[in-house]
Structure formats: structure tokens, C-alpha cells
Amino acid sequence: MYVTLRKLLFKFPPEAVHYFAMNSLQVLCSLGLGGMLRSSFRPPQSASFNLGKLVFNNPVGLGAGFDKNARWLRELETLGFGFVEIGTVTPLPQAGNDKPRLFRLPEDGALINRMGFNNDGVEVVTARLRKWREKHPVQLKGDKAGLVIGGNIGKNKVTPNEDAWKDYEICFKELHPYVDYFVVNVSSPNTPGLRELQEKESLRRILMHLQMINNSKAHAKPILLKIAPDLTIGQIDDVIDLSMEIQLDGLVISNTTINRNGLQTPGDQLEKIGAGGLSGKPVRGRSTEIVEYVTRKTNGTVPVIASGGIFTAADAAEKLSAGAALVQVWTGFVYEGPSIVKKIMQGLVQLRKA
Ligand SMILES: Cc1cc2nc3c(=O)[nH]c(=O)nc-3n(C[C@H](O)[C@H](O)[C@H](O)COP(=O)(O)O)c2cc1C
């Protein structure tokens, strides 16, 4: 059924469809249809999954950038997600880049985006989360899992890289009481210069500073780092060393790629689309390779959330066998539709039985 709906939706601009689809779901939930939707999208029960002490009802989450402003948590929980990573959130609100800035590549099962961290700013997002937490408490000691919420944090475009740590600090402090884990995002290709922060010394400065603040809290929250799939082996080794050195709680592998090799979409179309991060099927292989490499090199001591090209249960199983603790979907959600979590979980249960 979604294949037919998708044909129609794909006739309209992707960003407009994104808001239309999620706002429609919000209306349905507000009209009291949430219970019905919840039962039709409910994934099969599985053993719970863990990331450190955090407990997840199921291992399928939604990647950052889909619900940047924490506006659709109820709706995403209704669709069966085990966790949602909100953000990337920056200290000040940002409009992001000019539109159009999101493009479909149907021949490749992919998207290209150059959103540029459009978001409502940490104050507004925190207020929304505070409201959500009135009824959905944060997980403190591995208690029963509700929807787990990750806070993905970044820096404003106008903040120079040498001051980036201050932006991360602001977002970290504001969101700390309201999220279950944090992701430090230095890997988006759409904020000029951001990816330079993946260099070891810059990373050390930001992450150690956040760890220090974290350790002064009554309840420290797991801090993960999200990396680009375009890092060289040397850079990945640096990330691994640093993760061990400062006892990072995990890595999110990976963000979108700037690589355009091997695509079916014609070159002139790609040129017309222009700059941005490529996501979906073309990043699957590289992301899995990095998950595997990191798991092997660290003996599994650095937990991984895998992101990149997950559309089906087989894709999720590939990431889990490569060593990931959890998986996230984004582009797959657009192509496979609202039953993606249920389908992945059904498939994983089948694969486990086989
Ligand atoms: C439109 C769009 C916006 C995104 N925004 C963010 C973001 O703000 N922060 C972030 O860390 N990742 C962002 N991502 C990257 C995704 O979270 C994910 O890591 C990436 O798309 C690879 O997964 P996929 O192949 O399942 O889409 C965005 C991706 C897309 C397609």
C-alpha cells in the first residue's frame, strides 16, 4: 500500500512532503486514532537491547535530522521506534540553507541534503522536551524502557571552530535533564568547516569538556560521537584512540557522505542538485565496513549505533552482525514507509529463528 502512496508523495517536493506526512500523522493522533495506529505498527516483542546502562525496547531508532525540533515524539513512538535522536540542535535558532535543499535519487534509493542545521534552537527544543518529560520520565537506572531520546548537538554556522566547544557546552547543559543520551555531531557536511572538528585535538577539547560537565551531574548521560563515512583509516584510528582514552560511551557510524561514486543517477542531474550529504543505499556498505573495523579494533568495547542505508531486516542484521548495538533509519523510512520498524523487527525475529 505504501508503494502507491509513495508514488503520489514523490510527485511533491521532499521537504514539503516531510512536514505534510508528519503533521498529518499528528492530526490523526490528536483525533484519538493513536491507539489504532500504535497497534497496527507495533513491532513484535523482542528481548530488550542495551547501550551501556540504557535499555531499549527494540534496537531500531530514528536517525538525527528527521525530528530536529522534537515535535513528533508521540507520533514516532506510535510507529514503533525504540529510540529517536532529536536535533541536530544548535544554541541559536537557524533557518538553514536556501531551499530546495533536499533531493530524492530514486534510482539509487538515496537522498541528498544540504539542510544546514535548520532548527528552532536549544531553548525552544528544551521547552518541548520538558513538556514531554512531564509524562515520560528519563531513564535513570536501566528502568523499564519507554521511547529513548537522544540529543544530537552541534554548533551554529556563525560560531568559529575555535569557539565551537562553547556551543556544544550550551546545548549539552540545556538538554541534559531531558535526554537519555547525547551525540556530538561534528560530521555534517553542510556546515562549513564543521568536519574539521573531527581532527583529534579539536575533538579531545570538545569531548573532554563535555565529559567534565557530565561527571559533575548527579546522573551522567552517555556521550557518543557521530562520524562521517569519509574519514580515512588514520582518522578512524584517531577516533578509536580518543574514544578509549576519554571513555566515550559510543560512536554513531555514520553520517552522510560527500562521495558520489557509483551512483545510477545521471551525472548532469547530480551536478544540478549540487553539494550536500548523500544518504541511503549508497552509504550502506561503507558504513558497515567502518562499524566492523571499529568493533574489531576495540574488541567491541566501544558501543556503536549504526546508521547508513538501512531499509530492511537484512540491512539491520548486517549492521548488528558487524558489531552494532543498535541501528537507526532515516532514508529507509522515506522509501519503505511507516511500517519500517515493524517490518525490520519481524524480519530480525525470523532471521534469529532460522
Ligand atoms: C534530510 C536529512 C537531514 C539530516 N540531518 C542530520 C542532522 O541534523 N544531524 C545529524 O547528525 N545527521 C543528520 N542526517 C544524517 C542521518 O541522521 C543519517 O546518519 C544518514 O542519513 C545516514 O542514514 P540513512 O542512510 O539511513 O539515511 C540527516 C539526513 C538527512 C537525509
The ligand as an SDF file (V2000), in Angstrom:
LIG
                    3D

 31 33  0  0  0  0  0  0  0  0999 V2000
   17.4380   15.4000    5.3260 C   0  0  0  0  0  0  0  0  0  0  0  0
   18.4300   14.8670    6.2830 C   0  0  0  0  0  0  0  0  0  0  0  0
   18.8250   15.6370    7.3770 C   0  0  0  0  0  0  0  0  0  0  0  0
   19.7720   15.1630    8.2720 C   0  0  0  0  0  0  0  0  0  0  0  0
   20.1140   15.9270    9.3390 N   0  0  0  0  0  0  0  0  0  0  0  0
   21.0170   15.4590   10.2320 C   0  0  0  0  0  0  0  0  0  0  0  0
   21.3390   16.2180   11.3710 C   0  0  0  0  0  0  0  0  0  0  0  0
   20.8220   17.3060   11.6020 O   0  0  0  0  0  0  0  0  0  0  0  0
   22.2830   15.7270   12.2220 N   0  0  0  0  0  0  0  0  0  0  0  0
   22.8720   14.5090   12.0200 C   0  0  0  0  0  0  0  0  0  0  0  0
   23.7030   14.0960   12.8290 O   0  0  0  0  0  0  0  0  0  0  0  0
   22.5600   13.7520   10.9560 N   0  0  0  0  0  0  0  0  0  0  0  0
   21.6470   14.2000   10.0600 C   0  0  0  0  0  0  0  0  0  0  0  0
   21.3230   13.4360    8.9830 N   0  0  0  0  0  0  0  0  0  0  0  0
   22.0200   12.1320    8.7720 C   0  0  0  0  0  0  0  0  0  0  0  0
   21.1750   10.9480    9.2580 C   0  0  0  0  0  0  0  0  0  0  0  0
   20.9270   11.0130   10.6350 O   0  0  0  0  0  0  0  0  0  0  0  0
   21.8750    9.6270    8.9340 C   0  0  0  0  0  0  0  0  0  0  0  0
   23.0310    9.4980    9.7300 O   0  0  0  0  0  0  0  0  0  0  0  0
   22.2740    9.4940    7.4730 C   0  0  0  0  0  0  0  0  0  0  0  0
   21.2490    9.9720    6.6380 O   0  0  0  0  0  0  0  0  0  0  0  0
   22.5780    8.0310    7.0770 C   0  0  0  0  0  0  0  0  0  0  0  0
   21.4740    7.2080    7.3240 O   0  0  0  0  0  0  0  0  0  0  0  0
   20.4120    6.7750    6.1800 P   0  0  0  0  0  0  0  0  0  0  0  0
   21.1910    6.2180    5.0500 O   0  0  0  0  0  0  0  0  0  0  0  0
   19.5230    5.7820    6.8630 O   0  0  0  0  0  0  0  0  0  0  0  0
   19.6750    7.9980    5.8110 O   0  0  0  0  0  0  0  0  0  0  0  0
   20.3580   13.8860    8.0710 C   0  0  0  0  0  0  0  0  0  0  0  0
   19.9670   13.1060    6.9730 C   0  0  0  0  0  0  0  0  0  0  0  0
   19.0200   13.5710    6.0950 C   0  0  0  0  0  0  0  0  0  0  0  0
   18.6210   12.7170    4.9200 C   0  0  0  0  0  0  0  0  0  0  0  0
  1  2  1  0
  2  3  1  0
  2 30  2  0
  3  4  2  0
  4  5  1  0
  4 28  1  0
  5  6  2  0
  6  7  1  0
  6 13  1  0
  7  8  2  0
  7  9  1  0
  9 10  1  0
 10 11  2  0
 10 12  1  0
 12 13  2  0
 13 14  1  0
 14 15  1  0
 14 28  1  0
 15 16  1  0
 16 17  1  0
 16 18  1  0
 18 19  1  0
 18 20  1  0
 20 21  1  0
 20 22  1  0
 22 23  1  0
 23 24  1  0
 24 25  2  0
 24 26  1  0
 24 27  1  0
 28 29  2  0
 29 30  1  0
 30 31  1  0
M  END
$$$$
